[in-house]
Amino acid sequence: MSDEDDYMSDKFLAGLQDVRPSLVHNRGKKRQVEIETKKEDLKKRQREATAACGNVDNARLQESLNRPLTADNKGFQLLAKMGYKAGSGLGKQPDARTEPVGITIKSGRGGLGREAAVTELNLRRQELRRAHLLSKAGIESREEISTEAYRRRATHKAEERKLQFDIKRCQQTCESLDLKSGITEPDLEFFWPPKPKDEEETKSEGEPEVEEEPAKEEPFTPSEQLELLTGYMRTAYCFCYWCGTHYEDAEDLSTNCPGLTRDDH
């Protein structure tokens, strides 16, 4: 450090972080070192507390919850004053609950509705696959070329272009929501935008080329892809693409969202 350096600058104080306060004689510098040391200790304790909370034994928690309340418990005393007896149900109904609702600690980073969304997605995929098989088994009739048929095809092409635009926007939104939740791969390949060719992994020189079997893609139509995408984001993240709104929970979504399709909005 040169003689022209300012000894009260942040650059100089940053170099004192590893210096013990007892070795600093200037009161201002000593105070600064003590503050930085306390900050580092606080961050360390917070990290340790977070790690300890993440390692809570779920089985031990359930075991603690299964223990009955003792007579000196405040909650039990309040219930007893209202006529509750140990072992009986809460309420006058014959099927009243006698056991508390269980608690399960969530350790993953996925959204709360992700498991339900994946289950719903698998069921919808099975329905679409069954519909495709039935369609292939049927006899397709060839339409006669007419003005009405031409108009129908033109309308269909316009709708397809609109669907492709909505699918592209949905893919971008779905990828952003998944990445924020710590998900690195889409549940279905078309849920995220297709990767450019220059981002694909290139093989190193000298390695023999191995012919890989092409992946079997499910022949979803654009409208079915859009339906799966919007349904997944609604269930997993309470996000409506047509509203462009991220709702607080499922109840807020069902109350304030007009519907599932563009026409509903």
C-alpha angles and dihedrals in degrees: 000000000000126000091251093062117111109242092202094054124112089248092061094042091051089061090057095065092096093044119101114240091233090064094055116083100181109091095216093049092043091053091050092051091050091051093050091048092052091049092053091048091050092050090049092051091048091052091050092048091050092050091049092051091051092054097056110142107242093198091053090049092052090048090054092049091051092061111101119243116260124234092253092060112114094222092050091049091052091050092047090054088056092053101268118151126199112265096018126110128260106255139013096276115107091231094050116148115266098175128057121249110269123244124221121188114229111220101170127086097229121114120274091247097044097099091051090046092053091048092049090046093054092050092050091049090054091050092050092047090052091049091051092052091050090048092052091050092055127082113257115215120214113234119230115246108256141140091262092050091050091052091050091051092048090050090047092052091050090051090048091054090050090048092051090052092050091046092053092050091046091050091054092048093046092050091050093050093046094049091050088054092051096255112145101183130043119242089231124025094237093052089086128045113270114264119245117251093246090060094056117105114266122214118244118247116267096028114121114246114246119202109231122205111248114255114254106242120200109241099238116170119231091256091052091048090052091048092051092046097049092043092051093051092047094052099037101038107012088241122146113203093197093052093038087220133129104215124207097238144339093277092053089048095051092045101047104026113089096214151302102284140053091253091058089059 
